[in-house]
Amino acid sequence: MKKVVIVAGMLFLSCSIAHAGIKVLGKGDSMRFDPSDFPPAMKANYDIMKTKCVKCHTLERTVIAITTGIAPISGQPFDRNATKAYGIKMLRKPDSNMNKQEVKATVDLMNWMLDEVNK
Amino acid sequence: MHHRATVLVLLVLAFVLPLVYAETAHAIPAFSRQYKTECSTCHTIYPELNEYGQAFQKNGYVYTIKPKAEAKTTPAKGEAGQVQAASSEKNEGLLLAGIPELLPVSFTATQSIAYNEHGPGGDNWNFDTRSLMLQAGGSFRELAGFYLTYNLFSHAENSTQDESGKIDELFVMWRRLFTSPINLKFGKFEPKLSLWKKNDNILPTPLATSAFTVGDFSLQTPQDALEANAVLADRIFVAAGIVDVKGQNDKNGYGHVSVKFGGADMLGNEPEIDLEKESLWDYLTLSLALYGYVGRNAQPAGSTFRNDFYRVGGDMDLLYKRVRLRFSGVTGRDTNPQYTEPGTVQHPLLLAAEAQYLFGSPINVIGLFRYEHVDSGTGTVNRYIPAVAYIPLQNVKLVLEYIHEDGPEADASSITGFNNTVLLDVSYSF
């Protein structure tokens, strides 16, 4: 019984938050998504996100936006319109070093995660 | 003594207050603190504005004109939900009072090393040009925006003007009068003429078209004014205002109109881009402006020695990926800029062109070249300024510029007709 309680406690501590299908790891600046349950296509998109989207900021703001439905800086709804708008915003930033294919991949991933969160 | 005590109190507040309210250990200027975001959200290289910073400025220092969203889902348990829940809990008393939660104050310090081959008295080196400026800005419950710049200390070698202990700008802007797009701005501020304010620059040397002074007037000089401005159809900005000049009943007047093609609109909304196809306009942004100013100054105030003048000018700002081009031109007429009897009419003509290239991370450097043609109406100077700006952190900037001037007005004491200056400038904000 003690072992069960200890294992359950360790599992609880390792997984910070969870929405239906979306798990988040870490806290603060190290907050990120757990792609272990992502479909293969979304895992590939997440590989792009965790490489390209952390050049200028951490994934914390992305996690907050997806899990709460509110963009943390502007306070505006973070929905499918917002994911594309932010994707375009990052595409047009001169130093983002992202092309349209990479932006599309991250936008598709964010839209899928929003659908998962809202299930 | 009083001035030093004021500076000391403000510096102590600036260091103590962020420690009281900040959620992290990072020290960041006023708007960054308020919106918990980095400088690059609104700036290319501080203080030069990107299009979102320009939209933020036009919007009266409010991030968006749309009302904030309510969370559609219950915040999740765990750190993300706790962070979001904490950030949504505001002090009700301060909210009702319209007082910003964080004291919206920041500082910018600049220090320069200059070498001028024609320095006065053979003193070619100057290490003691420096300044410290206090800035404050924000909004009161998004009904009114406000902005203050105060020169705590300013010392420039070979300058007879001491700007220390003076308000540079102090204004309030009533946002969106009666739900219309019209904003009403009142106080002391740079009249909206050029596309760029004097500090909307990478180089410490402002554009000649804005900085050039004839008589008492330059485009960038803050003035006591009342201005109405508005963003129309998301991509047109219009402004008009009247300026009160001390010692005379006549008011000066000005107007500005600008239009933006491509890129985010003037409210900061992203353009529609097809992610499946490539188009030149995906990355191209073009802004055009026209402006005019009509005025009269008397020296001394109230005397019969008057200068009636006007200025007409235009600006263009072109941005494509890492390249930015700026063009500026202004001309005008002054009937008596020297306040003499009889007066001497002058027709100034100023042109400026600047090209920037962002090398970006990891080297975080911008290369820049500026050309200026200054015809004061009594003589001409051509100025060539190559420069490099390095940004090790978003709030720290180092600029190395070489200023070559030639023409009859370049250096009155030199027979060579040209002047060379090397300037190393360090600026940092906190």
Chai-1 contact restraints between the chains, C-beta under 6 A:
chainA,res_idxA,chainB,res_idxB,connection_type,confidence,min_distance_angstrom,max_distance_angstrom,comment,restraint_id
A,S16,B,G78,contact,1.0,0.0,6.0,A-B,restraint_1
A,S16,B,E79,contact,1.0,0.0,6.0,A-B,restraint_2
A,I17,B,A76,contact,1.0,0.0,6.0,A-B,restraint_3
A,I17,B,G78,contact,1.0,0.0,6.0,A-B,restraint_4
A,I17,B,A80,contact,1.0,0.0,6.0,A-B,restraint_5
A,H19,B,A76,contact,1.0,0.0,6.0,A-B,restraint_6
A,K27,B,E79,contact,1.0,0.0,6.0,A-B,restraint_7
A,V63,B,A80,contact,1.0,0.0,6.0,A-B,restraint_8
A,I64,B,A80,contact,1.0,0.0,6.0,A-B,restraint_9
A,I64,B,Q84,contact,1.0,0.0,6.0,A-B,restraint_10
A,T67,B,A76,contact,1.0,0.0,6.0,A-B,restraint_11
A,T67,B,A80,contact,1.0,0.0,6.0,A-B,restraint_12
A,T68,B,A71,contact,1.0,0.0,6.0,A-B,restraint_13
A,T68,B,P75,contact,1.0,0.0,6.0,A-B,restraint_14
A,T68,B,Q84,contact,1.0,0.0,6.0,A-B,restraint_15
A,G69,B,A71,contact,1.0,0.0,6.0,A-B,restraint_16
A,G69,B,K72,contact,1.0,0.0,6.0,A-B,restraint_17
A,G69,B,T73,contact,1.0,0.0,6.0,A-B,restraint_18
A,I70,B,A69,contact,1.0,0.0,6.0,A-B,restraint_19
A,I70,B,A71,contact,1.0,0.0,6.0,A-B,restraint_20
A,I73,B,Y35,contact,1.0,0.0,6.0,A-B,restraint_21
A,I73,B,T37,contact,1.0,0.0,6.0,A-B,restraint_22
A,S74,B,Y63,contact,1.0,0.0,6.0,A-B,restraint_23
A,S74,B,T64,contact,1.0,0.0,6.0,A-B,restraint_24
A,G75,B,K68,contact,1.0,0.0,6.0,A-B,restraint_25
A,Q76,B,A69,contact,1.0,0.0,6.0,A-B,restraint_26
A,P77,B,A69,contact,1.0,0.0,6.0,A-B,restraint_27
A,A85,B,E270,contact,1.0,0.0,6.0,A-B,restraint_28
A,I88,B,E270,contact,1.0,0.0,6.0,A-B,restraint_29
A,I88,B,I273,contact,1.0,0.0,6.0,A-B,restraint_30
A,K89,B,E270,contact,1.0,0.0,6.0,A-B,restraint_31
A,P94,B,K321,contact,1.0,0.0,6.0,A-B,restraint_32
A,P94,B,R322,contact,1.0,0.0,6.0,A-B,restraint_33
A,P94,B,L358,contact,1.0,0.0,6.0,A-B,restraint_34
A,D95,B,G360,contact,1.0,0.0,6.0,A-B,restraint_35
A,D95,B,S361,contact,1.0,0.0,6.0,A-B,restraint_36
A,K100,B,L275,contact,1.0,0.0,6.0,A-B,restraint_37
A,K104,B,L275,contact,1.0,0.0,6.0,A-B,restraint_38
